[in-house]
């Protein structure tokens, strides 16, 4: 499964990339702004975009996720460390993951979303993950979620400051 990571925090973006690559995913990014993310998303056609809700420079991850879905058929899993309700994103995002999130919970959340996108019932849903439903994706081929080995104790990924 190929992931597009859009995260403006210079520590969290690379951490997400490392965690997901170690879990067996192909990762594009991390990117820090919506315009670059859109261009790369169109070129790379990821199976899922992991999108921070509040991007630096006033850009909005919700707008990006909507554009990726409506114009390019790329589903998104929104990620935020702020108090945010997902009602406004139900039509174009698969769910919302709350920071801070432990690396194993991030992998589990992406695995659950991958199962949903493949038309399967998720084997487990991490408590930090709020699912919105399964967007219908044209020309979707089922993607197996990678199997991961147990990891040692991990530190949560969270926005500093």
Backbone as numpy.savetxt, mean C-alpha at the origin, in Angstrom:
# Nx Ny Nz CAx CAy CAz Cx Cy Cz
4.11 -10.24 -6.77 3.26 -9.07 -6.77 4.15 -7.84 -6.77
3.85 -6.90 -7.65 4.63 -5.67 -7.76 3.92 -4.54 -7.00
4.67 -3.82 -6.17 4.13 -2.75 -5.36 4.76 -1.41 -5.75
3.95 -0.36 -5.75 4.41 1.01 -5.90 4.32 1.64 -4.53
5.43 2.17 -4.01 5.44 2.79 -2.69 5.52 4.30 -2.86
4.54 5.01 -2.28 4.50 6.46 -2.31 4.47 6.94 -0.86
5.61 7.41 -0.39 5.78 7.82 1.00 6.78 8.96 1.04
6.40 10.10 1.63 7.27 11.26 1.62 8.28 11.28 2.76
8.11 10.47 3.77 9.06 10.44 4.88 10.34 9.74 4.41
11.50 10.41 4.49 12.74 9.83 3.96 13.24 8.61 4.73
12.69 8.34 5.90 13.06 7.13 6.63 12.07 6.00 6.40
10.80 6.34 6.36 9.76 5.31 6.25 9.70 4.71 4.85
9.80 5.53 3.81 9.73 5.01 2.44 10.74 3.90 2.18
12.03 4.15 2.44 13.02 3.09 2.23 12.80 1.89 3.16
12.29 2.13 4.38 12.02 1.02 5.30 10.91 0.13 4.74
9.86 0.74 4.21 8.78 -0.04 3.59 9.32 -0.86 2.43
10.14 -0.22 1.61 10.72 -0.92 0.46 11.54 -2.13 0.92
12.39 -1.95 1.92 13.23 -3.04 2.40 12.40 -4.17 2.98
11.42 -3.83 3.78 10.56 -4.86 4.40 9.84 -5.67 3.32
9.28 -4.98 2.35 8.49 -5.67 1.33 9.38 -6.48 0.39
10.55 -5.98 0.05 11.47 -6.75 -0.78 11.95 -7.99 -0.03
12.24 -7.85 1.26 12.66 -9.00 2.06 11.56 -10.05 2.14
10.31 -9.63 2.00 9.17 -10.55 2.03 8.90 -11.17 0.66
9.67 -10.78 -0.35 9.54 -11.40 -1.66 8.77 -10.59 -2.69
8.40 -9.37 -2.37 7.67 -8.53 -3.32 8.65 -7.75 -4.19
8.21 -7.37 -5.37 8.94 -6.45 -6.23 8.43 -5.06 -5.88
9.35 -4.12 -5.62 8.95 -2.78 -5.17 9.46 -1.72 -6.12
8.57 -0.84 -6.53 8.89 0.33 -7.33 8.80 1.52 -6.39
9.85 2.32 -6.34 9.87 3.45 -5.43 10.86 3.18 -4.31
10.73 3.92 -3.25 9.64 4.83 -2.88 9.74 6.17 -3.60
8.58 6.74 -3.83 8.47 8.05 -4.44 7.87 9.00 -3.42
8.24 10.28 -3.53 7.81 11.25 -2.54 6.73 12.19 -3.03
6.43 12.18 -4.32 5.39 13.09 -4.80 4.45 12.40 -5.77
3.25 12.94 -5.85 2.16 12.32 -6.61 2.42 12.29 -8.11
2.97 13.37 -8.66 3.19 13.42 -10.11 4.16 12.33 -10.57
5.26 12.19 -9.86 6.23 11.15 -10.22 5.63 9.76 -10.01
4.86 9.62 -8.94 4.24 8.33 -8.66 3.26 7.94 -9.77
2.52 8.89 -10.27 1.57 8.62 -11.35 2.32 8.17 -12.61
3.36 8.91 -12.96 4.15 8.56 -14.16 4.77 7.17 -14.04
5.37 6.89 -12.89 6.00 5.60 -12.71 4.96 4.49 -12.63
3.82 4.77 -12.01 2.75 3.79 -11.94 2.25 3.40 -13.32
2.10 4.38 -14.18 1.64 4.11 -15.55 2.68 3.26 -16.28
3.94 3.58 -16.10 5.00 2.84 -16.80 5.18 1.42 -16.24
5.15 1.28 -14.91 5.46 -0.01 -14.28 4.25 -0.92 -14.06
3.04 -0.36 -14.06 1.80 -1.12 -13.85 1.89 -2.05 -12.63
2.04 -1.48 -11.43 2.09 -2.32 -10.23 0.74 -2.96 -9.95
0.76 -4.02 -9.17 -0.47 -4.69 -8.76 -1.17 -3.93 -7.64
-0.39 -3.16 -6.87 -0.93 -2.42 -5.73 -0.01 -1.24 -5.43
-0.61 -0.11 -5.09 0.15 1.06 -4.65 -0.06 1.22 -3.15
1.03 1.40 -2.42 0.98 1.73 -1.00 1.17 3.24 -0.92
0.12 3.97 -0.55 0.10 5.42 -0.68 -0.11 6.09 0.68
0.85 6.92 1.08 0.70 7.74 2.28 -0.41 8.76 2.01
-1.31 8.93 2.97 -2.45 9.83 2.78 -2.01 11.28 2.67
-1.08 11.70 3.52 -0.64 13.10 3.52 0.79 13.17 3.03
0.97 13.69 1.83 2.29 13.82 1.24 2.81 15.24 1.45
4.14 15.39 1.46 4.75 16.71 1.64 4.38 17.63 0.49
4.45 18.90 0.74 4.18 19.88 -0.31 2.70 20.07 -0.58
1.85 19.63 0.32 0.42 19.84 0.16 -0.25 18.84 -0.76
0.50 17.87 -1.29 -0.11 16.88 -2.16 -0.93 15.91 -1.33
-1.94 15.37 -1.94 -2.88 14.53 -1.23 -2.82 13.11 -1.78
-2.54 12.17 -0.89 -2.49 10.78 -1.29 -3.83 10.24 -1.74
-4.92 10.80 -1.21 -6.25 10.37 -1.64 -6.48 10.71 -3.11
-6.06 11.90 -3.50 -6.20 12.30 -4.90 -5.37 11.39 -5.80
-4.16 11.07 -5.35 -3.30 10.17 -6.12 -3.94 8.79 -6.23
-4.42 8.25 -5.12 -5.03 6.91 -5.15 -6.24 6.88 -6.06
-7.05 7.92 -6.01 -8.23 7.99 -6.91 -7.78 8.01 -8.36
-6.77 8.81 -8.68 -6.28 8.90 -10.06 -5.69 7.57 -10.53
-4.90 6.93 -9.67 -4.32 5.64 -10.04 -5.41 4.62 -10.36
-6.48 4.62 -9.57 -7.55 3.65 -9.79 -8.41 4.03 -11.00
-8.92 5.26 -11.02 -9.89 5.64 -12.05 -9.27 5.79 -13.43
-8.04 6.23 -13.50 -7.41 6.46 -14.81 -6.48 5.34 -15.25
-5.97 4.55 -14.29 -4.94 3.57 -14.65 -5.20 2.18 -14.08
-6.34 1.99 -13.40 -6.76 0.68 -12.90 -5.75 0.07 -11.92
-5.10 0.93 -11.11 -4.14 0.48 -10.11 -4.77 0.68 -8.73
-5.03 -0.41 -7.99 -5.62 -0.27 -6.66 -4.58 0.23 -5.65
-5.07 0.85 -4.58 -4.19 1.39 -3.55 -4.58 0.91 -2.17
-3.56 0.77 -1.34 -3.73 0.61 0.10 -3.19 1.89 0.71
-4.06 2.65 1.36 -3.66 3.91 1.96 -2.96 3.64 3.29
-1.98 4.49 3.61 -1.24 4.37 4.85 -1.21 5.75 5.51
-1.51 5.80 6.82 -1.46 7.08 7.50 -1.15 6.92 8.97
-0.48 7.91 9.51 -0.20 7.97 10.93 -1.08 8.97 11.62
-1.95 9.61 10.85 -2.85 10.63 11.39 -4.24 10.07 11.57
-5.03 10.74 12.38 -6.42 10.33 12.56 -7.16 10.62 11.25
-7.51 9.58 10.56 -8.17 9.73 9.26 -9.19 8.62 9.10
-10.38 9.01 8.73 -11.41 8.01 8.46 -11.39 7.73 6.96
-11.60 6.49 6.61 -11.47 6.07 5.23 -12.72 6.16 4.39
-13.83 6.68 4.93 -15.08 6.67 4.17 -14.95 7.28 2.78
-14.22 8.37 2.69 -14.11 9.06 1.41 -13.29 8.28 0.37
-12.58 7.25 0.81 -11.71 6.50 -0.10 -12.28 5.15 -0.49
-13.44 4.80 -0.02 -14.00 3.46 -0.24 -14.22 3.12 -1.71
-14.42 4.11 -2.55 -14.69 3.85 -3.96 -13.44 3.58 -4.79
-12.27 3.92 -4.26 -11.07 3.80 -5.09 -9.87 3.18 -4.38
-9.99 2.86 -3.10 -8.89 2.22 -2.38 -9.38 0.90 -1.77
-8.46 -0.01 -1.56 -8.80 -1.31 -0.99 -8.94 -1.22 0.52
-8.16 -0.34 1.13 -8.21 -0.23 2.57 -7.27 0.85 3.09
-7.19 0.91 4.43 -6.37 1.90 5.12 -5.57 1.19 6.20
-4.27 1.44 6.22 -3.37 0.85 7.20 -2.86 1.98 8.08
-2.97 1.78 9.38 -2.60 2.82 10.34 -1.15 2.66 10.81
-0.42 3.79 10.83 0.93 3.85 11.39 0.79 4.22 12.87
1.71 3.84 13.71 2.88 3.02 13.38 2.47 1.58 13.11
3.16 0.96 12.20 2.86 -0.43 11.86 4.16 -1.23 11.95
4.06 -2.37 12.58 5.20 -3.26 12.67 5.46 -3.86 11.29
6.71 -4.13 10.96 7.00 -4.69 9.64 6.22 -5.96 9.32
6.07 -6.86 10.29 5.33 -8.08 10.00 3.85 -7.80 9.74
3.29 -6.78 10.41 1.90 -6.40 10.16 1.74 -5.77 8.78
2.76 -5.03 8.33 2.74 -4.46 6.98 2.72 -5.57 5.94
3.58 -6.55 6.12 3.63 -7.69 5.19 2.30 -8.44 5.21
1.76 -8.66 6.40 0.48 -9.35 6.52 -0.65 -8.57 5.85
-0.64 -7.24 6.02 -1.68 -6.40 5.42 -1.61 -6.46 3.89
-0.42 -6.35 3.34 -0.27 -6.42 1.89 -0.64 -7.82 1.39
-0.29 -8.84 2.15 -0.68 -10.21 1.78 -2.19 -10.37 1.76
-2.88 -9.81 2.77 -4.34 -9.88 2.82 -4.96 -9.15 1.64
-4.45 -7.98 1.31 -4.96 -7.22 0.17 -4.68 -7.97 -1.12
-3.51 -8.58 -1.24 -3.20 -9.38 -2.42 -4.18 -10.52 -2.60
-4.55 -11.17 -1.50 -5.53 -12.24 -1.57 -6.89 -11.71 -2.03
-7.28 -10.56 -1.51 -8.55 -9.95 -1.93 -8.52 -9.63 -3.42
-7.44 -9.03 -3.88 -7.34 -8.67 -5.29 -7.33 -9.91 -6.19
-6.89 -11.04 -5.64 -6.89 -12.29 -6.39 -8.23 -13.01 -6.30
-9.20 -12.39 -5.60 -10.52 -12.99 -5.49 -10.65 -14.00 -4.37
-9.70 -13.98 -3.44 -9.70 -14.92 -2.33 -10.15 -14.24 -1.04
-10.50 -15.05 -0.07 -10.81 -14.53 1.26 -9.49 -14.48 2.03
-9.15 -13.34 2.65 -7.86 -13.25 3.35 -7.77 -14.27 4.49
-6.59 -14.87 4.63 -6.38 -15.84 5.70 -6.33 -15.16 7.06
-5.86 -13.92 7.12 -5.86 -13.13 8.35 -5.83 -11.65 8.00
-6.34 -10.84 8.92 -6.36 -9.39 8.72 -5.74 -8.74 9.95
-4.62 -8.02 9.77 -3.99 -7.36 10.91 -4.93 -6.31 11.52
-4.87 -6.12 12.84 -5.75 -5.14 13.49 -5.60 -3.72 12.96
-4.41 -3.34 12.48 -4.20 -1.99 11.98 -4.79 -1.76 10.59
-5.30 -2.81 9.96 -5.81 -2.73 8.60 -7.33 -2.60 8.60
-7.83 -1.55 7.97 -9.26 -1.36 7.75 -9.52 -1.63 6.27
-10.27 -2.68 5.98 -10.58 -3.02 4.60 -11.84 -2.31 4.14
-11.83 -1.86 2.89 -12.99 -1.17 2.31 -13.79 -2.09 1.42
-13.18 -3.11 0.91 -13.85 -3.97 -0.06 -12.91 -4.28 -1.19
-13.39 -4.99 -2.16 -12.56 -5.41 -3.28 -12.93 -4.63 -4.52
-12.04 -3.73 -4.98 -12.34 -3.06 -6.24 -12.24 -4.05 -7.39
-13.07 -3.89 -8.36 -13.01 -4.75 -9.55 -11.93 -4.21 -10.46
-11.04 -5.08 -10.86 -9.90 -4.67 -11.67 -9.96 -5.40 -13.00
-9.97 -4.65 -14.08 -10.01 -5.26 -15.41 -8.71 -6.01 -15.67
-8.83 -7.15 -16.33 -7.68 -7.95 -16.73 -6.80 -8.39 -15.57
-7.39 -8.58 -14.40 -6.58 -8.98 -13.25 -6.32 -10.47 -13.28
-5.07 -10.81 -13.10 -4.69 -12.21 -12.98 -4.42 -12.46 -11.50
-4.89 -13.58 -10.97 -4.63 -13.84 -9.55 -3.13 -13.86 -9.27
-2.75 -13.19 -8.19 -1.37 -13.12 -7.78 -1.22 -13.80 -6.43
-0.39 -14.83 -6.33 -0.21 -15.45 -5.02 0.56 -14.53 -4.10
0.21 -14.54 -2.83 0.97 -13.74 -1.88 2.20 -14.54 -1.47
3.32 -13.84 -1.25 4.55 -14.56 -0.91 4.45 -15.15 0.49
5.14 -16.26 0.69 5.21 -16.87 2.01 6.39 -16.25 2.73
6.19 -15.92 3.99 7.27 -15.28 4.73 7.64 -16.13 5.94
8.91 -16.12 6.25 9.40 -16.81 7.43 9.20 -15.91 8.64
9.08 -16.49 9.82 8.96 -15.66 11.03 10.18 -14.76 11.16
9.94 -13.55 11.59 11.00 -12.57 11.73 11.26 -12.30 13.21
12.48 -11.86 13.55 12.76 -11.51 14.93 11.97 -10.27 15.33
11.99 -9.94 16.62 11.27 -8.76 17.12 11.65 -7.54 16.28
10.65 -6.72 15.98 10.85 -5.60 15.06 10.36 -4.31 15.68
10.90 -3.22 15.19 10.49 -1.89 15.64 9.41 -1.37 14.71
8.41 -0.65 15.24 7.36 -0.11 14.36 7.91 1.00 13.47
7.32 1.11 12.28 7.66 2.19 11.37 6.70 3.32 11.65
7.20 4.49 11.98 6.31 5.61 12.27 6.98 6.91 11.88
6.14 7.90 11.64 6.61 9.22 11.28 7.24 9.86 12.51
8.40 10.42 12.34 9.08 11.08 13.45 8.63 12.54 13.52
8.56 13.06 14.71 8.25 14.49 14.87 6.83 14.82 15.08
